[in-house]
Amino acid sequence: MKLLNTKIEETSLLLLTDAGQVKLEPVSPQIVRVVYTKREAFRTTPSLMMLPRSPEPSIEWAVDEDDQTIRLVTSQLQVVVQKATCAMTWLDTAGGLLVREPDGGGKTIDLEGDRAARLDLVFAPEEAIYGLGQHEEGILNYRGHGQYLYQHNLKVAIPQIVSTRGYAILWDTGSLSAFHDDVYGSYFWSEHCEELDFYFIYGPEFDQIVARFRTLTGQVPLLPRWAYGYIQSKERYMDQEELIAVAREYRARGLPLDAIVQDWQSWPGEWWGQKTLDPIRFPDPAGLVETLHALNTRLMISVWPRFQHDGPNQREMRDHGFLLGDDSTYNAFDPTARALYWQQAYEGLFKHGIDAWWCDATEPFEPDWNGAVKPDPWQRVVRNTEYAKSYLDPARINTYSLLHSQGIYEGQRSVCEEKRVVNLTRSYFPGQQRYGTITWSGDISATWEIFAKQIAEGLNFSVTGAGYWSVDIGGFFVAPRDEWFWQGDYPDGVSDSAYRELYVRWFQFGTFLPVFRSHGTDTPREIWQFGQPGELMYDTLVKFARLRYRLLPYLYSLAGAETYHAQTMLRLLAFDFRHDPNVYNITDQYMFGPALMICPVTHPGDGADSQTRPVYLPAGTAWYDFWTGQRYEGGQTIDADATLDILPLYVRAGSLLPMGPHIQHSGEQLAAPWEIRVYPGADGSFAVYEDEGDSYRYEQGAYSWFTLSWEDALGRFTAGPCSGQPGRRELRLVTVNGDHGVGLEPALQPDHVINFCGEAVSAKLPAKKST
């Protein structure tokens, strides 16, 4: 591709070549959109992924040119184009190399065959590449690997990579795609693309990359406070009496719970996908919800995008012409069909008081979900994508969940501003985060190997800016059956102590995910199914459920930061330690917010009380063992205590960790004192967020922020001042350094007590002994 001429337009630089035209469009000082087409004009159809935006001529950029190159320069980024080949190189403002195309050029489009577009890249030897969504293999760093991007029960396709060199590339494509950095080369390929259209995003920090991704595609709205508590589910509760009985048992035992889930087949008879409850098993939907609410428990219900057996919802969709060619799946790409789907959900469920949606099967096709032998990867690509293309536009097969989620969000908001939308969905496409969704990892099997792989899957999902992610704690399939996907290792379920051990370790991991929920088939999942009080496994589950609730002030503040500041809760270590290459390939440790490093135990124990696991403590900071308060210097690997009742958990020096009282649900003791744990060794701060806990009044200013800060050299703690709507809160300050105020229980005696009323107030804390 040879450059023939250039044209500087108001908002872009146009490169006219002997093989088409390329547009460089500065979207912001840190984002440049690149579009390559072989057609006479660029596409004008709106993107599903991107928010509508007007050109911003106020962005300052310039063009420099010499005999060999033409260079587009913003205040943060440089794009250098070789005239002979149109090969691009991306640099920071100091001239540091970020990434480049091969010398011969990296942009290709095949308009004669499958209309595929491709971008070849040359990565630096030491950089790590993350992203691409959620896939089954447990790959964290994609250097040396390839991945197919299509939607499936066990896969989420996100056409974006994020590099430790401080950049991301987001491709605006909804078709089958693939990433390679292997023997086939280093490139991104996408089928059915009339144009190669991508956004180069410079951070350099991952939080900045996520913020810019969300500027392009949409911010994450707040979930209600209860959604950050514990959600109990299984496949499935049979009737309303069982739902109520489970909630009552949680309350009788004093166990934390905020929601219970009614899984599929709640509809009448064989009317698959019907959005009304069976009148025999659920005779009083409004009364069911009222009773659960009286128990401070919300109800989430499963709904499907497809219908079977000619129920009333299916017939209505068919009569309006809103079903796809399979006569089963509704056409979520049609806004009128989305409106009817919502109306059915409203009339059959929401008007009775249902609190949250579980939008299952939002891929929505899974033709390989059968048989005893798992197809080879290439067979699965062909089988799944060709089937999807038989009903959907081939250029949009990865986008169904985005449109389906839009319909639920806009529908609920059109009738109710008092309940925030909560939508647990099995798929995701960029932009979907703006619709109040939580994505979970699909119908996984209960094995230690699959459990270990979940960590990398969630981290690569989150690094793209996709928002909330969760798993079925304990694995969905527990027992082995004939189908290739139904391959749990535990035919006896909770009766098998080996499964109970796996479940406890998975539950510990789930405690430190954005959404904390148990679900699965083959065996029950309630806490008391795993033992009785006084027994190790039962007591450990209770311990971690209670820890989750003590951490709600921290968690809800992280949620506020996710919404207001485009932060990320679930963070691979490179978010915070990008300059420590030792973290690049660690698949079993991560940060949960800025303070906590989580180190799940992903192998069974040998029964010894002295079980340990290695933990790498990233360099550049000191670390505290959450349970003991012992301090360690960073940049070393230690053997961490990992007995069954312990998840290795470390707190970064300089952290300020707000913790609430022991409670049974998220709405209890809202005005109670908080314990603020101070971890010396560095200056630090933490922004505390509070609001009503539900409703969208936070969008009109019904919230408060105040900052906790720590000046290490002075030993001085400061709270406030408060912005927004100030409240009153007793803050009990505890300096952690190995002698008290550590672990699950509140300190018996705080170091200082502050009555915070919104105005800034400081306190000098006593020095503590070093350990």
ZAMARGU-4260 file (C-alpha; in steps of 0.2 Angstrom, whole numbers, plus 5000, padded with zeros to 4 digits):
<rodrens>
0) 5000/5000/5000 | 5008/5016/4994 | 5003/5033/4999 | 4998/5044/4985 | 4991/5060/4993
5) 4985/5067/5009 | 4970/5078/5014 | 4969/5087/5031 | 4950/5088/5035 | 4942/5097/5050
10) 4943/5081/5061 | 4954/5069/5052 | 4969/5066/5042 | 4965/5057/5026 | 4978/5046/5017
15) 4974/5042/4999 | 4984/5026/4993 | 4985/5015/4979 | 4974/5002/4988 | 4961/5012/4996
20) 4960/5026/5009 | 4964/5027/5027 | 4957/5040/5039 | 4966/5045/5055 | 4954/5053/5067
25) 4959/5060/5084 | 4945/5057/5096 | 4955/5064/5111 | 4973/5067/5114 | 4975/5049/5119
30) 4963/5040/5106 | 4966/5039/5088 | 4953/5030/5077 | 4960/5022/5061 | 4948/5017/5047
35) 4954/5008/5031 | 4942/5005/5017 | 4944/5000/4999 | 4928/5007/4994 | 4925/5025/4987
40) 4917/5031/5004 | 4918/5026/5022 | 4904/5018/5030 | 4891/5029/5038 | 4880/5016/5047
45) 4881/5019/5066 | 4891/5008/5077 | 4882/4996/5090 | 4898/4997/5101 | 4901/5015/5102
50) 4891/5029/5109 | 4886/5042/5097 | 4897/5057/5097 | 4900/5073/5088 | 4917/5077/5080
55) 4927/5087/5092 | 4937/5100/5081 | 4943/5108/5097 | 4956/5093/5100 | 4973/5100/5096
60) 4983/5090/5083 | 4995/5093/5070 | 5003/5085/5055 | 5022/5084/5051 | 5029/5078/5035
65) 5046/5073/5027 | 5051/5063/5012 | 5048/5046/5020 | 5035/5049/5033 | 5019/5058/5038
70) 5016/5060/5056 | 5000/5064/5066 | 5004/5072/5083 | 4992/5075/5098 | 4998/5081/5115
75) 4999/5063/5121 | 5002/5052/5106 | 5011/5051/5089 | 5006/5041/5074 | 5020/5039/5061
80) 5015/5033/5043 | 5028/5027/5031 | 5024/5034/5014 | 5031/5019/5004 | 5020/5006/5013
85) 5008/5015/5025 | 5015/5005/5039 | 5010/5014/5055 | 5020/5016/5071 | 5013/5022/5087
90) 5024/5032/5099 | 5021/5042/5115 | 5025/5061/5116 | 5043/5057/5121 | 5046/5046/5106
95) 5045/5030/5115 | 5039/5015/5105 | 5022/5008/5109 | 5019/4996/5095 | 5020/4996/5076
100) 5015/4987/5060 | 5027/4977/5050 | 5038/4987/5039 | 5029/4981/5024 | 5012/4987/5031
105) 4999/4978/5042 | 4982/4983/5035 | 4973/4972/5023 | 4955/4969/5017 | 4949/4955/5006
110) 4933/4961/4997 | 4933/4947/4985 | 4931/4933/4998 | 4924/4934/5015 | 4927/4952/5017
115) 4939/4949/5030 | 4950/4963/5038 | 4967/4961/5046 | 4979/4971/5056 | 4997/4964/5058
120) 5007/4970/5073 | 5025/4969/5079 | 5026/4967/5098 | 5041/4971/5109 | 5049/4955/5116
125) 5045/4959/5135 | 5027/4966/5133 | 5012/4956/5140 | 4995/4956/5130 | 4979/4954/5139
130) 4960/4956/5135 | 4950/4947/5122 | 4936/4943/5134 | 4933/4927/5143 | 4938/4910/5136
135) 4940/4893/5142 | 4959/4890/5142 | 4964/4900/5157 | 4977/4910/5147 | 4981/4927/5155
140) 4995/4934/5144 | 4992/4931/5126 | 5010/4932/5120 | 5013/4916/5111 | 4995/4911/5110
145) 4980/4913/5098 | 4961/4915/5102 | 4945/4914/5092 | 4932/4927/5096 | 4914/4921/5095
150) 4900/4920/5108 | 4897/4904/5117 | 4890/4897/5133 | 4908/4897/5139 | 4916/4911/5129
155) 4914/4930/5128 | 4921/4939/5113 | 4929/4956/5116 | 4939/4962/5102 | 4951/4972/5112
160) 4969/4969/5118 | 4978/4979/5132 | 4997/4980/5133 | 5009/4982/5148 | 5017/4995/5137
165) 5002/5006/5141 | 4991/5005/5126 | 4975/4996/5120 | 4968/4993/5103 | 4949/4991/5101
170) 4942/4984/5085 | 4924/4990/5080 | 4918/4973/5074 | 4904/4961/5078 | 4909/4947/5067
175) 4919/4931/5070 | 4937/4937/5074 | 4954/4929/5079 | 4969/4935/5088 | 4986/4927/5084
180) 5003/4929/5092 | 5010/4912/5088 | 5018/4903/5073 | 5005/4910/5062 | 5011/4928/5065
185) 5005/4943/5076 | 4989/4949/5070 | 4970/4953/5073 | 4958/4946/5060 | 4940/4949/5058
190) 4927/4941/5046 | 4914/4951/5036 | 4921/4968/5038 | 4919/4980/5024 | 4932/4991/5033
195) 4946/4989/5045 | 4940/5000/5060 | 4949/5002/5076 | 4953/5013/5090 | 4971/5015/5097
200) 4970/5020/5115 | 4985/5026/5125 | 4985/5026/5144 | 4998/5023/5149 | 4990/5016/5165
205) 4977/5002/5164 | 4964/5013/5174 | 4967/5027/5161 | 4964/5014/5147 | 4948/5008/5155
210) 4942/5026/5157 | 4945/5030/5139 | 4936/5014/5133 | 4921/5019/5143 | 4921/5036/5136
215) 4920/5028/5119 | 4907/5014/5124 | 4898/5019/5140 | 4900/5020/5158 | 4895/5007/5171
220) 4879/5012/5181 | 4878/5008/5199 | 4870/4992/5205 | 4859/4992/5221 | 4869/4990/5237
225) 4861/4973/5239 | 4869/4966/5223 | 4886/4967/5232 | 4880/4955/5245 | 4878/4936/5244
230) 4866/4929/5231 | 4860/4911/5234 | 4855/4901/5219 | 4854/4883/5212 | 4846/4874/5198
235) 4833/4875/5204 | 4820/4880/5217 | 4804/4871/5213 | 4791/4882/5220 | 4788/4898/5231
240) 4787/4888/5247 | 4805/4882/5244 | 4811/4899/5240 | 4804/4906/5256 | 4810/4892/5266
245) 4828/4894/5261 | 4827/4913/5265 | 4820/4909/5282 | 4833/4897/5286 | 4847/4909/5282
250) 4838/4922/5294 | 4836/4908/5307 | 4854/4904/5307 | 4860/4922/5306 | 4869/4919/5290
255) 4871/4934/5277 | 4860/4934/5262 | 4853/4948/5251 | 4845/4939/5236 | 4839/4922/5230
260) 4837/4916/5212 | 4823/4907/5203 | 4831/4898/5189 | 4823/4892/5173 | 4807/4882/5171
265) 4797/4893/5182 | 4785/4895/5168 | 4768/4885/5166 | 4770/4868/5159 | 4781/4866/5143
270) 4780/4885/5138 | 4799/4887/5137 | 4803/4906/5139 | 4786/4911/5144 | 4788/4926/5156
275) 4774/4921/5168 | 4775/4910/5183 | 4767/4893/5184 | 4751/4897/5194 | 4752/4880/5203
280) 4770/4881/5210 | 4770/4900/5211 | 4751/4904/5215 | 4755/4921/5222 | 4769/4930/5214
285) 4766/4947/5223 | 4764/4938/5239 | 4780/4928/5236 | 4790/4944/5233 | 4782/4953/5248
290) 4787/4939/5260 | 4805/4938/5253 | 4806/4957/5255 | 4800/4955/5273 | 4815/4944/5276
295) 4826/4957/5268 | 4829/4946/5253 | 4827/4951/5235 | 4821/4939/5221 | 4831/4937/5204
300) 4822/4927/5190 | 4828/4919/5175 | 4822/4924/5158 | 4827/4918/5141 | 4827/4926/5123
305) 4820/4911/5115 | 4804/4902/5116 | 4797/4884/5113 | 4781/4874/5113 | 4770/4888/5107
310) 4766/4898/5123 | 4757/4914/5123 | 4773/4925/5123 | 4780/4915/5108 | 4764/4916/5098
315) 4763/4935/5102 | 4781/4937/5095 | 4777/4927/5080 | 4761/4936/5076 | 4771/4952/5075
320) 4785/4945/5065 | 4798/4947/5079 | 4805/4929/5079 | 4821/4925/5069 | 4822/4911/5056
325) 4822/4897/5070 | 4804/4902/5075 | 4811/4903/5093 | 4823/4917/5096 | 4816/4935/5096
330) 4825/4948/5086 | 4834/4959/5098 | 4840/4970/5084 | 4823/4976/5081 | 4818/4990/5094
335) 4800/4986/5092 | 4803/4968/5096 | 4814/4973/5111 | 4799/4984/5117 | 4787/4969/5116
340) 4799/4958/5125 | 4800/4970/5139 | 4782/4972/5140 | 4780/4954/5142 | 4793/4954/5156
345) 4784/4968/5164 | 4766/4961/5164 | 4772/4943/5169 | 4785/4947/5181 | 4791/4965/5185
350) 4774/4972/5190 | 4774/4958/5204 | 4789/4966/5212 | 4803/4955/5204 | 4820/4964/5209
355) 4832/4957/5196 | 4834/4948/5179 | 4845/4933/5175 | 4845/4934/5156 | 4851/4917/5152
360) 4857/4911/5135 | 4861/4928/5127 | 4873/4921/5114 | 4860/4914/5109 | 4865/4899/5100
365) 4875/4884/5105 | 4874/4870/5092 | 4889/4861/5099 | 4881/4859/5116 | 4878/4841/5114
370) 4887/4824/5111 | 4899/4814/5121 | 4915/4820/5113 | 4920/4839/5114 | 4923/4845/5096
375) 4941/4851/5091 | 4943/4870/5092 | 4942/4872/5073 | 4926/4862/5073 | 4918/4872/5087
380) 4922/4888/5078 | 4914/4883/5062 | 4899/4874/5070 | 4895/4889/5081 | 4898/4903/5070
385) 4890/4896/5054 | 4874/4891/5064 | 4874/4909/5071 | 4876/4916/5053 | 4861/4906/5047
390) 4850/4917/5058 | 4860/4933/5061 | 4869/4946/5050 | 4887/4938/5049 | 4894/4955/5053
395) 4884/4956/5070 | 4884/4938/5077 | 4894/4943/5092 | 4882/4958/5097 | 4866/4949/5102
400) 4868/4951/5120 | 4871/4970/5119 | 4855/4973/5111 | 4845/4961/5122 | 4853/4970/5137
405) 4848/4987/5130 | 4830/4982/5129 | 4829/4976/5147 | 4838/4992/5154 | 4828/5004/5144
410) 4812/4995/5148 | 4814/4994/5166 | 4820/5012/5167 | 4805/5018/5157 | 4793/5012/5171
415) 4803/5013/5187 | 4817/5024/5194 | 4816/5017/5211 | 4825/5000/5207 | 4842/5000/5198
420) 4843/4987/5184 | 4852/4971/5189 | 4854/4960/5174 | 4865/4944/5176 | 4869/4938/5158
425) 4879/4925/5150 | 4887/4935/5137 | 4894/4952/5134 | 4899/4964/5120 | 4908/4981/5122
430) 4895/4994/5126 | 4884/4982/5136 | 4892/4988/5152 | 4881/5004/5151 | 4865/4993/5153
435) 4867/4987/5171 | 4874/4970/5167 | 4884/4957/5176 | 4892/4943/5165 | 4896/4926/5172
440) 4907/4913/5165 | 4894/4900/5159 | 4890/4882/5163 | 4907/4877/5170 | 4911/4860/5178
445) 4917/4857/5195 | 4935/4852/5194 | 4951/4860/5201 | 4958/4863/5184 | 4942/4873/5178
450) 4942/4882/5195 | 4960/4888/5192 | 4956/4894/5175 | 4942/4905/5180 | 4954/4917/5188
455) 4963/4922/5172 | 4946/4922/5163 | 4939/4935/5174 | 4954/4946/5174 | 4955/4946/5155
460) 4937/4951/5155 | 4939/4965/5167 | 4955/4973/5160 | 4945/4978/5144 | 4933/4989/5154
465) 4918/4977/5153 | 4912/4980/5171 | 4905/4967/5183 | 4910/4948/5182 | 4905/4933/5192
470) 4905/4914/5192 | 4895/4899/5198 | 4903/4896/5214 | 4907/4877/5215 | 4904/4874/5196
475) 4888/4872/5188 | 4890/4854/5183 | 4896/4844/5198 | 4893/4826/5193 | 4900/4818/5177
480) 4887/4813/5163 | 4888/4807/5145 | 4889/4825/5138 | 4906/4832/5135 | 4902/4848/5144
485) 4894/4839/5159 | 4910/4833/5167 | 4911/4837/5186 | 4922/4826/5196 | 4910/4823/5211
490) 4895/4811/5208 | 4891/4812/5226 | 4890/4831/5227 | 4890/4838/5244 | 4891/4821/5252
495) 4909/4820/5246 | 4921/4829/5257 | 4932/4832/5242 | 4919/4842/5233 | 4916/4851/5249
500) 4934/4856/5250 | 4933/4862/5232 | 4917/4872/5236 | 4925/4881/5251 | 4940/4886/5240
505) 4928/4892/5226 | 4918/4901/5239 | 4933/4910/5246 | 4937/4916/5228 | 4919/4921/5225
510) 4920/4932/5241 | 4932/4944/5232 | 4922/4945/5215 | 4912/4960/5211 | 4896/4949/5212
515) 4896/4935/5225 | 4884/4921/5220 | 4883/4902/5221 | 4874/4892/5208 | 4874/4875/5200
520) 4865/4859/5197 | 4867/4841/5203 | 4869/4845/5221 | 4862/4858/5233 | 4871/4874/5237
525) 4865/4882/5253 | 4878/4885/5267 | 4871/4872/5279 | 4873/4858/5265 | 4891/4858/5268
530) 4891/4855/5287 | 4885/4861/5304 | 4891/4875/5316 | 4907/4869/5324 | 4913/4860/5308
535) 4927/4867/5299 | 4919/4868/5281 | 4903/4876/5288 | 4912/4888/5299 | 4924/4893/5285
540) 4909/4897/5273 | 4901/4907/5287 | 4918/4916/5290 | 4920/4922/5272 | 4902/4927/5270
545) 4903/4938/5285 | 4920/4945/5279 | 4911/4950/5263 | 4898/4959/5273 | 4911/4968/5284
550) 4919/4974/5268 | 4903/4982/5261 | 4909/5000/5265 | 4924/4996/5254 | 4915/4987/5241
555) 4901/5000/5239 | 4915/5013/5237 | 4923/5003/5224 | 4906/5002/5215 | 4905/5021/5216
560) 4922/5023/5209 | 4918/5011/5195 | 4903/5022/5190 | 4910/5039/5193 | 4928/5037/5189
565) 4928/5022/5178 | 4938/5012/5190 | 4939/4993/5190 | 4936/4981/5205 | 4943/4965/5198
570) 4961/4969/5193 | 4975/4959/5186 | 4991/4963/5195 | 4997/4974/5180 | 4984/4987/5184
575) 4994/4992/5199 | 5011/4985/5195 | 5014/4987/5177 | 5032/4990/5179 | 5035/4974/5188
580) 5037/4961/5175 | 5037/4947/5188 | 5018/4950/5189 | 5014/4948/5170 | 5011/4929/5170
585) 5004/4927/5187 | 4987/4919/5185 | 4982/4915/5203 | 4984/4932/5211 | 4974/4948/5208
590) 4970/4965/5216 | 4952/4968/5222 | 4951/4987/5222 | 4967/4996/5227 | 4970/4989/5244
595) 4968/4970/5244 | 4978/4956/5235 | 4968/4940/5233 | 4978/4924/5232 | 4965/4909/5229
600) 4970/4891/5233 | 4967/4882/5217 | 4974/4864/5222 | 4967/4852/5235 | 4976/4850/5251
605) 4984/4835/5258 | 4975/4836/5275 | 4990/4844/5284 | 4986/4859/5295 | 5002/4867/5288
610) 4996/4869/5270 | 5004/4884/5261 | 5005/4891/5244 | 5018/4903/5236 | 5013/4921/5235
615) 5023/4934/5225 | 5022/4951/5234 | 5024/4964/5220 | 5039/4976/5221 | 5038/4994/5226
620) 5027/4993/5241 | 5026/4983/5258 | 5012/4971/5261 | 5002/4966/5277 | 4995/4949/5280
625) 4976/4953/5282 | 4974/4939/5295 | 4990/4942/5306 | 4995/4959/5302 | 5013/4953/5299
630) 5022/4965/5287 | 5033/4960/5272 | 5043/4969/5260 | 5038/4968/5241 | 5048/4960/5228
635) 5049/4943/5235 | 5040/4926/5235 | 5034/4919/5252 | 5026/4903/5258 | 5009/4909/5264
640) 4998/4900/5276 | 4984/4892/5267 | 4975/4880/5278 | 4957/4877/5273 | 4950/4891/5283
645) 4963/4904/5276 | 4963/4912/5259 | 4980/4921/5258 | 4975/4939/5258 | 4987/4954/5258
650) 4985/4973/5260 | 4996/4985/5252 | 5005/4998/5263 | 4997/5015/5263 | 4979/5007/5262
655) 4964/5013/5272 | 4951/4999/5273 | 4934/5004/5279 | 4924/4990/5287 | 4907/4989/5294
660) 4899/4978/5308 | 4893/4960/5306 | 4877/4961/5297 | 4865/4948/5289 | 4860/4959/5274
665) 4866/4975/5266 | 4852/4986/5273 | 4856/4982/5291 | 4864/4995/5303 | 4867/5007/5289
670) 4872/5021/5302 | 4883/5009/5313 | 4901/5014/5316 | 4914/5009/5304 | 4932/5002/5308
675) 4945/5011/5297 | 4961/5000/5297 | 4976/5010/5293 | 4991/5001/5285 | 5007/5011/5288
680) 5022/5012/5277 | 5017/5024/5263 | 5005/5039/5261 | 4988/5033/5255 | 4970/5039/5252
685) 4953/5031/5249 | 4937/5039/5242 | 4922/5033/5252 | 4905/5033/5242 | 4888/5032/5250
690) 4870/5034/5243 | 4852/5028/5246 | 4857/5010/5241 | 4844/5009/5227 | 4835/5021/5215
695) 4843/5032/5201 | 4842/5048/5212 | 4861/5047/5213 | 4861/5053/5195 | 4853/5069/5202
700) 4866/5071/5216 | 4859/5061/5230 | 4876/5054/5236 | 4891/5059/5246 | 4910/5057/5244
705) 4923/5059/5257 | 4941/5055/5257 | 4951/5045/5270 | 4969/5050/5269 | 4985/5045/5278
710) 5001/5055/5279 | 5014/5041/5284 | 5028/5052/5290 | 5017/5062/5302 | 5006/5047/5307
715) 4991/5058/5303 | 4974/5052/5297 | 4961/5064/5290 | 4943/5061/5285 | 4934/5073/5273
720) 4928/5085/5269 | 4912/5078/5262 | 4905/5082/5245 | 4887/5079/5240 | 4875/5075/5255
725) 4885/5074/5271 | 4880/5062/5284 | 4886/5057/5301 | 4898/5042/5305 | 4908/5036/5319
730) 4925/5031/5313 | 4935/5019/5324 | 4953/5020/5318 | 4965/5005/5320 | 4983/5005/5315
735) 4988/4988/5309 | 5006/4982/5312 | 5005/4965/5319 | 4997/4967/5337 | 4979/4970/5335
740) 4964/4974/5323 | 4967/4961/5310 | 4957/4947/5303 | 4938/4946/5303 | 4934/4953/5320
745) 4933/4971/5324 | 4947/4977/5336 | 4942/4977/5354 | 4950/4994/5357 | 4952/5007/5343
750) 4967/5018/5343 | 4956/5034/5340 | 4938/5038/5337 | 4932/5051/5326 | 4914/5058/5325
755) 4913/5063/5306 | 4900/5075/5302 | 4906/5081/5284 | 4919/5093/5289 | 4937/5088/5288
760) 4944/5081/5304 | 4962/5074/5308 | 4969/5063/5321 | 4987/5058/5325 | 4988/5039/5328
765) 5001/5031/5339 | 5016/5022/5332 | 5014/5003/5332 | 5027/4990/5334 | 5035/4984/5318
770) 5035/4965/5314
</rodrens>
